[in-house]
Amino acid sequence: MISAPLFQEYFQRYKTYFLITLLVIFYGVGLVGLNSDSREYFLTLSFFNLALSFFILLLARVQHNAKF
């Protein structure tokens, strides 16, 4: 099992790649779902996809200091 500090360091180092991969998976599943017979079900889930995208955008933002 991975210890918490080691996982946090790994996540911080590869955070962008992890979040992009997560979005690609969700968008890919959404595209396949919208082109299938269960299109109505996936249309109702589009709000959750937008909320997930917004949450990932907040996670990926870069913190800046006011100091130079």
TAVENQUI-V692287 format. One record per backbone hydrogen bond with DSSP energy under -0.5 kcal/mol. CO is the residue of the C=O (numbers start at 0). NH is the residue of the N-H. E is the energy in kcal/mol with one decimal. If there is no record, write none. Layout:
# TAVENQUI-V692287
co = (CO:CO)
nh = (NH:NH)
e = (E:E)
This chain:
# TAVENQUI-V692287
co = (2:3:4:5:6:7:8:9:11:13:14:15:16:17:18:19:20:21:22:23:24:25:26:27:28:29:30:32:35:37:38:39:40:42:44:45:46:47:48:49:50:51:52:53:54:55:56)
nh = (6:7:8:9:10:11:12:13:14:17:18:19:20:21:22:23:24:25:26:27:28:29:30:31:32:33:34:35:38:41:42:43:44:45:48:49:50:51:52:53:54:55:56:57:58:59:60)
e = (-2.4:-2.5:-2.2:-2.3:-2.9:-2.5:-2.0:-2.2:-0.5:-2.3:-2.6:-2.4:-2.3:-2.2:-2.3:-2.5:-2.2:-2.3:-3.0:-2.5:-2.4:-2.2:-2.5:-2.3:-2.6:-2.6:-1.2:-1.2:-0.6:-1.6:-2.1:-1.5:-0.8:-0.9:-1.6:-2.1:-2.4:-2.4:-2.2:-2.2:-2.4:-2.4:-2.1:-2.1:-2.0:-2.0:-0.8)
